[in-house]
Amino acid sequence: MRAEHVEIGAALTLSEVERLLAGRLPLLDAVLPQFASRLIRNGATIGGNLGTASPIGDLPPALLALDASVVLVSAAGEREVPLDGYFTGYRRTVRGPGELVRAVRVPLPPAPVAAFHKIAKRRFDDISSVAVAFALDVADGMVTRAAVGLGGVAATPVRATATEAALLGRPWDEETVRAGAEVLAGEGTPLDDHRASAAYRRAMLGQSLRRLFHEAGAA
């Protein structure tokens, strides 16, 4: 870990990540206990989760909210790509032939208001119908930074940029949250499938911001 960022090696298992971070990134602390089971986390890696580029993976929404970047390496050298520019389509990324995910970098300090909401039929060992990650800074009652990552509502994990804009510079109060929740419910392009309907996914998106506010309270 450097002063300006945390670098997480792509081959570390999620259990190793959890142990080594030791609470330095609270948003990841919220994600990891909901990621499958301990048995899976003992073998699963961040590199694998990002390499498959699934739109319903649990880690990408959180890493998007954390403004993470991906370090790619090949015989030609190394490059760093912001995660919000990494996914290009359904299970497609900017990785070129021969490129591997070497690490993930997360800037410091992390936002103090953070949460990860996983909506699934079962709490553990299940795939998300919707996943929402929040990372907010609130100073003197105003939202000074807002980052929201979403999974399960588009062909790729996405940032909820319209919601971020609706929150930024606004008072952190029920009126702002109510308006932001309406915007969040319209983010992405959720589909009907065997896990959930599009209408249910939209309802859960809007509800997630209200839940965050009531859990975090006024800052």
Buried (B, 14 or more C-beta within 10 A) or exposed (E): EEEEBBEBBBBBBBBBBBEEBEEBBBBBBBBBBBBBEEEBBEEBBBBBBBBEBBBBBBBBBBBBBBBBBBBBBBEEEEBEBEBBEBBEEEEEBEBEEEBEBBBBBBEBEBBBBBBBBBBBEEEEEEBBBBBBBBBBBBEEEBBBBBBBBBBBBBBBBBBBBBBBEBBBEBBBEEEBBEBBBEBBBEBBEBBEEEBBEBEBBBBBBBBBBBBBBEEBEEB
